[in-house]
């Protein structure tokens, strides 16, 4: 008996599959966005799929077209489901719009428009001009696609990375003992989860105080990754030891020396260098500087079920005149990770 044909995919299922493919590009594609593509026959059968490769290599649409060709499928009249608007300009690779048109694709469903000024609707217009039917997905799918590339959207629209500040705290809000020792407040599962968030980042930033206290590596090693983020040490007085582990392979490390007032300029510089997401893991002084300057887009907090008593806080912030003056944060997520609780919060 021949194997039964796979059941057809409906559009919502295809969009979710494309988003899942795009997630596989985390830790691979920076500074390019994470994109997934699914090709469907007119009857809804899967013809090919793929996600964006490393910068300078094939985009998601081309990978899906190659997959379909390897399977021997005819793509005339097919539908392409893509998580981000196909590019219409010549960068390190040719325009994906042209590849879709040349393959005979008849319909393109896009989760969200590309914020890159070189694309920004031009890809959709180019497809329509070639006679293809172009549709945008529902807002909920667009939000999911945007979240997957929140750093890319930040860099394109604001000229700076999306800043995520990570901290591990006790129930009473302590990140370390009074002498700075912090290993380990959270358990193994939370530490591995923290590395998964590091993997998302184009760069990881810490301060010289953290390096001198803990001698961290700040790389991604507890989860698989294809690419290490750039590691940055803020060291305005040149105190970084030459033997510090953060300077060792794998990946690249860089020492930077601006003072606290230069953090906005640092973010602008990192944006110009193609950093989409900046992951900050620092002590209370540098964390407080980012927070006081209003530069933190998301707090990633792992709270452990223990009480420390006297110790160091999450951030060194100036005193408030009134409790009502305290900045408010919106809870995005609360998830148990092992014995600890992961909280994600964004400014209201």
N, C-alpha and C positions, 0 to 999 in steps of 0.2 A: 504494500500500500504506500503511495507517495505521502510525504508529510503534509499535514493540513496547513493551509495558508494561514498566516497570522491575521487576526481580526483587524479590521480597519481602525484607524485612529480618528477620533473626533478632534475638532480644533482645540478645545480646552486641554485635552490630553496631550496633543502635539506641542502646545505652548509650554506646558509643564515639563515635557521631555526636553524641549529646547533650553529651558531654564536650568534643568539638571545638568545638561551638557555644559552650559556656561559656567556652572559652579566648578566643573572639573578643570577649568582654566585658571582658577585661583592659584597663585604662586608660580605662574608660568608666563603670563602675557604682558605684564607691566613693561612699559607705561601704557600699552594698548588696553582697551577695555576687554572684559570677559564676555564672550558672545557664543551662543549656541545656535545651531541651525538644523532643522529637520525638513526633509523633502518628502512630500506625499503625492501619490498618484491621484488622478481624478476620483478614484473609488475610495481614497483614504488609506491605501496601503503604504507602508514605510518603504521608501526607495533609497534613502541615504541620510546620514547624519554626521555631524562633526562640530568641533569647537575651535576657537581661535588658538593658534600655536604661538610660540615665542615671537617677540618683536622681530619683524623682518621676514617672518615665515607666513604660511598661508592663513587667511582668515577663515571664520567658521563656514561661510558660504562655499568657499573653494574646497574645504575639507569635505563638506557634504556632497558636493558635486563629484569629487574624486571617489568617494565611497559608493555613490550610485553607479558611476561608470565601472568601478571594479566589480559590481554586482551584475553588470550587463543590462541596466535598466534604461529605457527610453524616457527622457524627461520632458518630452513635448506635452504641454498641457498640464504639467505638474504644479503643485503649490509649494512654495518655500515659506517656512515658518521660522522667523529670525527674531532673536531677543533684542537686537539693536538695529536701527536703520542701516542698510547696506551703504558702504562708502562709495562716493562718486568721484573721488580725486585720486591722482597718482601720488602715492607716498612711497614707502619701501616696497609696496606691492601694487599691482594694477587695481582699478576700481572693481569692486564686487558686483556693482550694478551691471557692468558690461558682461561679466561671466554668467550672471543669471539670464540675461537677455539672450546671449549666444547659445545657452543650453536649451532654450525653448520653454522656459518657465512661463506659465500663463498668469499666475496669481502669487502675490507676496503679502504675507501677514506679518506685521512688525509690532513688537511689544512696545517699543518706545523710540522716539526720535533721538538722533545723535546730537549731543550738545556741542560737538566740535564745529566751530564756525566754518570749517572747510566742507562740512556736510550739511548739518542743520536744515533738513528738509529738502536739500538738493538731490539727495539720493532717491527719495520718494518721487520727486518731480521728474527725475530722469527715467525712472521705471515707468511712470504713467505716460511720458512722452513716447516711450517705446511700445506702448499699447498694452502693458501689463495691468492687471487689476490689482490695486494696492489698498490694503486695509490696515487700520490700527486696532490693536487689541483693546480689551476692556481696561478701565482704569486700575483695577486691582492687579492685573498682570503687568501693566506699565509700572506700577509702584514696585513690584517685586524685581523687575528688570533694572529699575533705577537704583534700588537698594544694593543690588549685586555689584553695581559700578558707581557707588556713591562717591568714591574718591575721584574717579574720572570726571563725573559731573561737577564736583567741586573745583577741580583744576581748570576745567573748560569754562566754567561760569564765574568763578571767583579768583582765578589765578593762583590758588594755593591749595595744598592738600587738605583732605578731610582729616581732622585731628582727633584721634581716639586716645584717651588717657586711661591706662590700665593700672589698677591697684589691687592688692590683696590686704584685707583688713580683718580684724577680730570683731566680735559682737560689740565691743565697746569702742570700735573705730580706730584701733591702733594698727599701724603697718609694721612696726618693729619695736624692739626693746629700747630703753633709753640710750643704750650704747650703739644702736643702729643695726643690731643683729635681727634678721628677718627670715632666716631659713630654718624651718618652713612654717609659715602660718597656715597655708592651705595644703590639701592633700595632692596625691599624684594625679588624680583625674583632673583636678582644676589646673594643675601646672601644664598638663598636656593640652588641655583646652586653650590655655593662654598661648601656647605655641601655635595653635591653629589660627588664632587671631593675629599673631605676629606674621604668619605666613601671608596674610592678606596685604601686608603693608609694603610699600616701596622702600620705606626707611623706618628704622627703630631708633629712637632718641632717648638718651639718658644723660644724667649729670655726673660730674666728676665725683661728687659726694657718694653716690651709689657705687661707682667703680672702686673707690678707695675702701668703702665699707665691705662690699660683697665680692669684688673681682668677678662680675658676671661675664658670661660670653655673649648674651643677648642675640644669639642666633636661633635658627629653627632646627631643632634636632629631635623633638619628641613626637613629631608628626612628619610624614613624608612631604618633601617639597622639591620642585625642580629648580628653584631659584632662591637664593638667600637675599633677604632685604639688606640694603645699605645700613650699616651701624654707625650712629653718630654719637659723639661724646661732647657735651658742652663743657669746655674747660678753659675759662677765660684767663686763668693765671698759669697755665702750662704745668699742671701738677700730675699729669697722667704718666704712670710708670711705663717704661718701654716694654716691660714684660707682662703688661696687663693682658688678661685673656681675651678681652674684647677686640684686641688688635690681631689676634691669631685667626688663621683660616678656620672654616670656610667663609667665603664672602669677603666683601670689602668693608673696611672701617675708615672713618674720617674723624678728625678732631676739629671742632669749631670753637671759636672764641668770642662771639658777641655777648654782651651783657644782657641782662633781663629786658631792658628797654628795646632791644633789637629783635625780639622774637617775631614780630610781624614781618620784618625784613627777611629773617631767616625762612619763614614760611613762603614768602614770595620767591625767594631764591630756589627753594626746593621745588616749588611749582614749575618754575622755569626749567628746572632740570628733569621734569617728567615724573616727579613723585606724586602719586595719586592719594595714597593714604599714609599718614604719619602716625606711628604707634609710639606713644610716650610711656616709658616705664622709668619713673624717677622718684627721688625723695621728696619730702614735703616742701622744700624751698622751690625747686623748679616746677613741681606740680602746682604749687600755689601761684607761681608767676604766670603760668599758662591760664589758670582759672581766673585770676584777678584781671588779666588782660582780655578776657572774653574770647579766648582762642580755642577753647575745647568744644568740639562738636558732639562728642559722645564720651560718657564715662563708662568704662568696663570695670566693674568692681566684683571681686570674688570675696564673699564674706564667709569666714570660717566659724564654726560653732565653738569658740573658745573665748575666754576672758583674759586679757593681758594685764590690765591695770595700768600703771604708769608706763608710758611709751610714746612713740612718735605718731603724729596724726597723719591722715591722708594728705593734707595740704596745709601749709603755713599761710594763713589768710589774715588780712588786717581785721581788727575788731569792728563789730557793727554797732551803730548807734541805737538800732532797734531791731528786734527779730523780724519785723516786716520788711526790712531791707535785705534779708537773705535771698540770694538768687534761687529761683525755683527750678527744679528739674522734673521732666516728664519720664515716667517709667515706661520703657519700651518693652522690656522682657525681664522676667524673673524665672530662672531655670535651675533646678538642682543638678549639680555636677559632682558626682560622688557624694561625699559628706558635706560639701560646701554649696553655697548659693551664688549663682552668677546673676548679676544685675547689670542691665544696660539702660542708661538714662541719657536723655538729651535735653538741652535747654528748652524751657517752655516758650 
